[in-house]
Amino acid sequence: MESKSFLVALTILMVLKDKVSSGEVIEVRSMQEWDRRIIRNNNGTLSVVQFSVPWCGYCRYMKPEFVKLAARHQDVIFLNVDADQQQNLAWRMGIRSVPTYKYFKNGRNVDSITTWRPSVINDLINRLKN
């Protein structure tokens, strides 16, 4: 009976792990969600936020690349903000060009870059994680 319970618990943990660290990019659809995911995040976890718009060619190119980065860095939270849909948030964050990537720790913006090169984003993630 103990081995069956262990297997059930192990299966549940594996399913939960896949859901938590699947390389997911979370879409931020409201200021409340922004506050919950960024401002109130005080656990020291690095968050990378992609500000993009659907009509931007570089943004469209970077969308699957950003997902690949999320899969590679499963200890980092990856979020996307559609700057057209969330204009107030984009304005509040000083977004003047897309795609822009903002890096947050403990609710504070620690770095920012406007680029379409995944290697630049990856290098900055590695530097800020340590």
C-alpha positions as CSV (number, residue, x, y, z in Angstrom):
1,M,0.0,0.0,0.0
2,E,2.9,2.4,0.8
3,S,4.4,1.9,-2.6
4,K,1.1,2.7,-4.3
5,S,0.7,5.9,-2.3
6,F,4.3,6.8,-3.2
7,L,3.7,6.3,-6.9
8,V,0.5,8.4,-6.8
9,A,2.3,11.2,-4.9
10,L,5.2,11.0,-7.4
11,T,2.8,11.2,-10.4
12,I,1.0,14.2,-8.9
13,L,4.4,16.0,-8.3
14,M,5.5,15.3,-11.9
15,V,2.2,16.7,-13.3
16,L,2.5,19.8,-11.1
17,K,6.1,20.3,-12.0
18,D,5.2,20.2,-15.7
19,K,2.4,22.8,-15.1
20,V,4.7,25.1,-13.1
21,S,7.9,25.0,-15.1
22,S,6.8,24.2,-18.7
23,G,8.4,27.1,-20.3
24,E,5.1,29.0,-20.2
25,V,4.9,32.7,-21.0
26,I,2.1,34.3,-19.0
27,E,-0.1,36.8,-20.7
28,V,-0.7,39.9,-18.5
29,R,-4.3,41.1,-19.3
30,S,-4.9,43.6,-16.5
31,M,-3.3,46.0,-14.1
32,Q,-4.5,43.8,-11.3
33,E,-2.7,40.8,-12.8
34,W,0.5,43.0,-13.3
35,D,0.4,44.0,-9.6
36,R,-0.1,40.4,-8.5
37,R,2.7,38.9,-10.7
38,I,5.2,41.7,-10.6
39,I,4.7,44.3,-7.8
40,R,3.8,41.8,-5.1
41,N,6.4,39.3,-6.1
42,N,8.9,39.6,-3.2
43,N,10.5,36.2,-3.3
44,G,13.6,37.2,-5.3
45,T,12.6,35.3,-8.4
46,L,13.7,37.1,-11.6
47,S,10.8,38.0,-13.9
48,V,11.2,39.0,-17.6
49,V,8.4,40.9,-19.2
50,Q,8.1,41.2,-22.9
51,F,6.2,44.3,-24.1
52,S,5.1,43.7,-27.7
53,V,2.3,44.5,-30.2
54,P,0.7,42.1,-32.7
55,W,1.5,44.2,-35.8
56,C,5.3,44.5,-35.1
57,G,7.4,42.1,-37.3
58,Y,10.2,41.9,-34.7
59,C,7.6,41.2,-32.0
60,R,6.2,38.3,-34.1
61,Y,9.7,37.0,-34.6
62,M,10.5,37.1,-30.9
63,K,7.3,35.5,-29.7
64,P,8.4,31.9,-30.2
65,E,12.0,32.8,-29.2
66,F,10.7,34.1,-25.9
67,V,8.9,30.8,-25.3
68,K,12.2,29.0,-26.0
69,L,13.9,31.2,-23.4
70,A,11.2,30.4,-20.9
71,A,11.7,26.7,-21.5
72,R,15.5,27.1,-21.0
73,H,15.2,29.2,-17.8
74,Q,12.4,27.5,-15.9
75,D,13.5,29.2,-12.7
76,V,12.5,32.6,-14.2
77,I,9.0,33.9,-14.6
78,F,8.2,35.0,-18.2
79,L,5.4,37.4,-19.0
80,N,4.1,39.1,-22.1
81,V,2.2,42.4,-22.2
82,D,0.4,43.4,-25.4
83,A,1.2,47.2,-25.4
84,D,-1.8,47.9,-27.6
85,Q,-4.2,46.2,-25.2
86,Q,-2.5,47.5,-22.0
87,Q,-1.7,51.0,-23.1
88,N,-1.8,52.5,-19.6
89,L,0.6,49.9,-18.3
90,A,3.0,50.4,-21.3
91,W,2.9,54.1,-20.7
92,R,3.4,53.6,-16.9
93,M,6.5,51.5,-17.7
94,G,7.9,54.0,-20.2
95,I,7.6,51.8,-23.2
96,R,8.6,53.8,-26.3
97,S,9.6,51.0,-28.6
98,V,8.8,47.3,-29.1
99,P,9.8,44.7,-28.4
100,T,11.1,45.9,-25.0
101,Y,12.1,43.5,-22.2
102,K,12.0,44.6,-18.6
103,Y,13.6,42.6,-15.8
104,F,12.1,42.6,-12.3
105,K,13.2,41.3,-8.9
106,N,11.3,41.8,-5.7
107,G,8.8,44.1,-7.5
108,R,11.5,46.4,-8.8
109,N,12.7,47.0,-12.3
110,V,16.3,46.0,-12.4
111,D,17.1,46.3,-16.1
112,S,15.5,47.0,-19.5
113,I,16.4,46.4,-23.1
114,T,14.8,46.9,-26.5
115,T,16.0,44.2,-28.8
116,W,15.0,41.5,-31.3
117,R,18.0,39.2,-30.5
118,P,17.3,36.3,-28.2
119,S,21.0,36.0,-27.3
120,V,21.0,39.5,-25.8
121,I,17.9,38.6,-23.6
122,N,19.5,35.3,-22.6
123,D,22.8,36.9,-21.6
124,L,21.0,39.5,-19.4
125,I,18.9,36.8,-17.8
126,N,22.1,34.9,-16.9
127,R,23.7,38.0,-15.5
128,L,20.7,39.0,-13.4
129,K,20.0,35.5,-12.0
130,N,23.4,35.5,-10.3
